[in-house]
Amino acid sequence: ATRRYYLGAVELSWDYMQSDLGELPVDARFPPRVPKSFPFNTSVVYKKTLFVEFTDHLFNIAKPRPPWMGLLGPTIQAEVYDTVVITLKNMASHPVSLHAVGVSYWKASEGAEYDDQTSQREKEDDKVFPGGSHTYVWQVLKENGPMASDPLCLTYSYLSHVDLVKDLNSGLIGALLVCREGSLAKEKTQTLHKFILLFAVFDEGKSWHSETKNSLMQDRDAASARAWPKMHTVNGYVNRSLPGLIGCHRKSVYWHVIGMGTTPEVHSIFLEGHTFLVRNHRQASLEISPITFLTAQTLLMDLGQFLLFCHISSHQHDGMEAHVRVDSC
């Protein structure tokens, strides 16, 4: 099968405490939205560039998305033997690209620039400049998919790779799920709770927009202006503000976990009162470092609200935690 996606790289203001892309005005032009408090006082609002999915090639209407996705780009799902075709339109003020981890592609769909001695035509995917677009084609081969002992879908990712440090710190990342043949059709007939979890430290001093913010910080001294925060987040939220992580009592939830960042930090993720099943092994925690992809399963045996957090004390102190709610359903 061929699976078609339309992605826009969009600039907007992101509040690490309360943003919801479902409530933000999505317009084909995407004018910069700078709140009055930006970036002074105690505000945690910063300008980001994110991947947003649109309904068609006109890039006028954004697709709805669950609130728990936070700043993640849309989840790209495909089965073994599928072809994924993605048109990327750059609505931002800087170049972007689309680079996949976990699937196969030809040079014209690699989305990463380096001196590879290829033709100019094969370099068009390396950078999509503001106002431009490019179509990427990915092939999901048998060797990309789950083995017999694996879960139905393996967790991978896609991201912009023009300037990897700036791209990641700006928020240009999403999940790519590679699934067994026929599994996505079955999923539509079953109630399956699954969530994408991105554990990432965003360094606001190393994004595409840090220079823009510097121009707004004239009233600060030079030392303060350089002291950009590192935001320890779950899906782009801090301090338990991530909404919508809701599962059902006595049913399993599947976690597609991505560890990503430009700092050399390791995370130890716990879910209060529960364990994780990873590769048929039961674990009390998930050990995550940058460029980590894993799929975990949890059987939710107790009703109530439970803390999902990084057990490294400094990371938890900096806000890398979220609530998971278990309801009767």
Secondary structure, DSSP 8 states (H G I E B T S, - for coil): -EEEEEEEEEEEEEETTT--GGGS---SS------TTTTSTT--EEEEEEEEEESSTT--SB----GGGTT-EEEEEEETT-EEEEEEEE-SSS-B--EEESSB--GGG----------SGGGTTT-B-TT-EEEEEEE--GGGS--TTS-SEEEEEEE--SSHHHHHHHT-EEEEEEE-TTHHHHHHTS--EEEEEEEEEEEGGGSTTHHHHHTT-TTS-HHHHH---EEEEETTB-TT-----EEETTSEEEEEEEEEESS---EEEEETT--EEETTEEES-EEE-SSEEEEEEEE--S-EEEEEEE-SHHHHHTT-EEEEEEE--
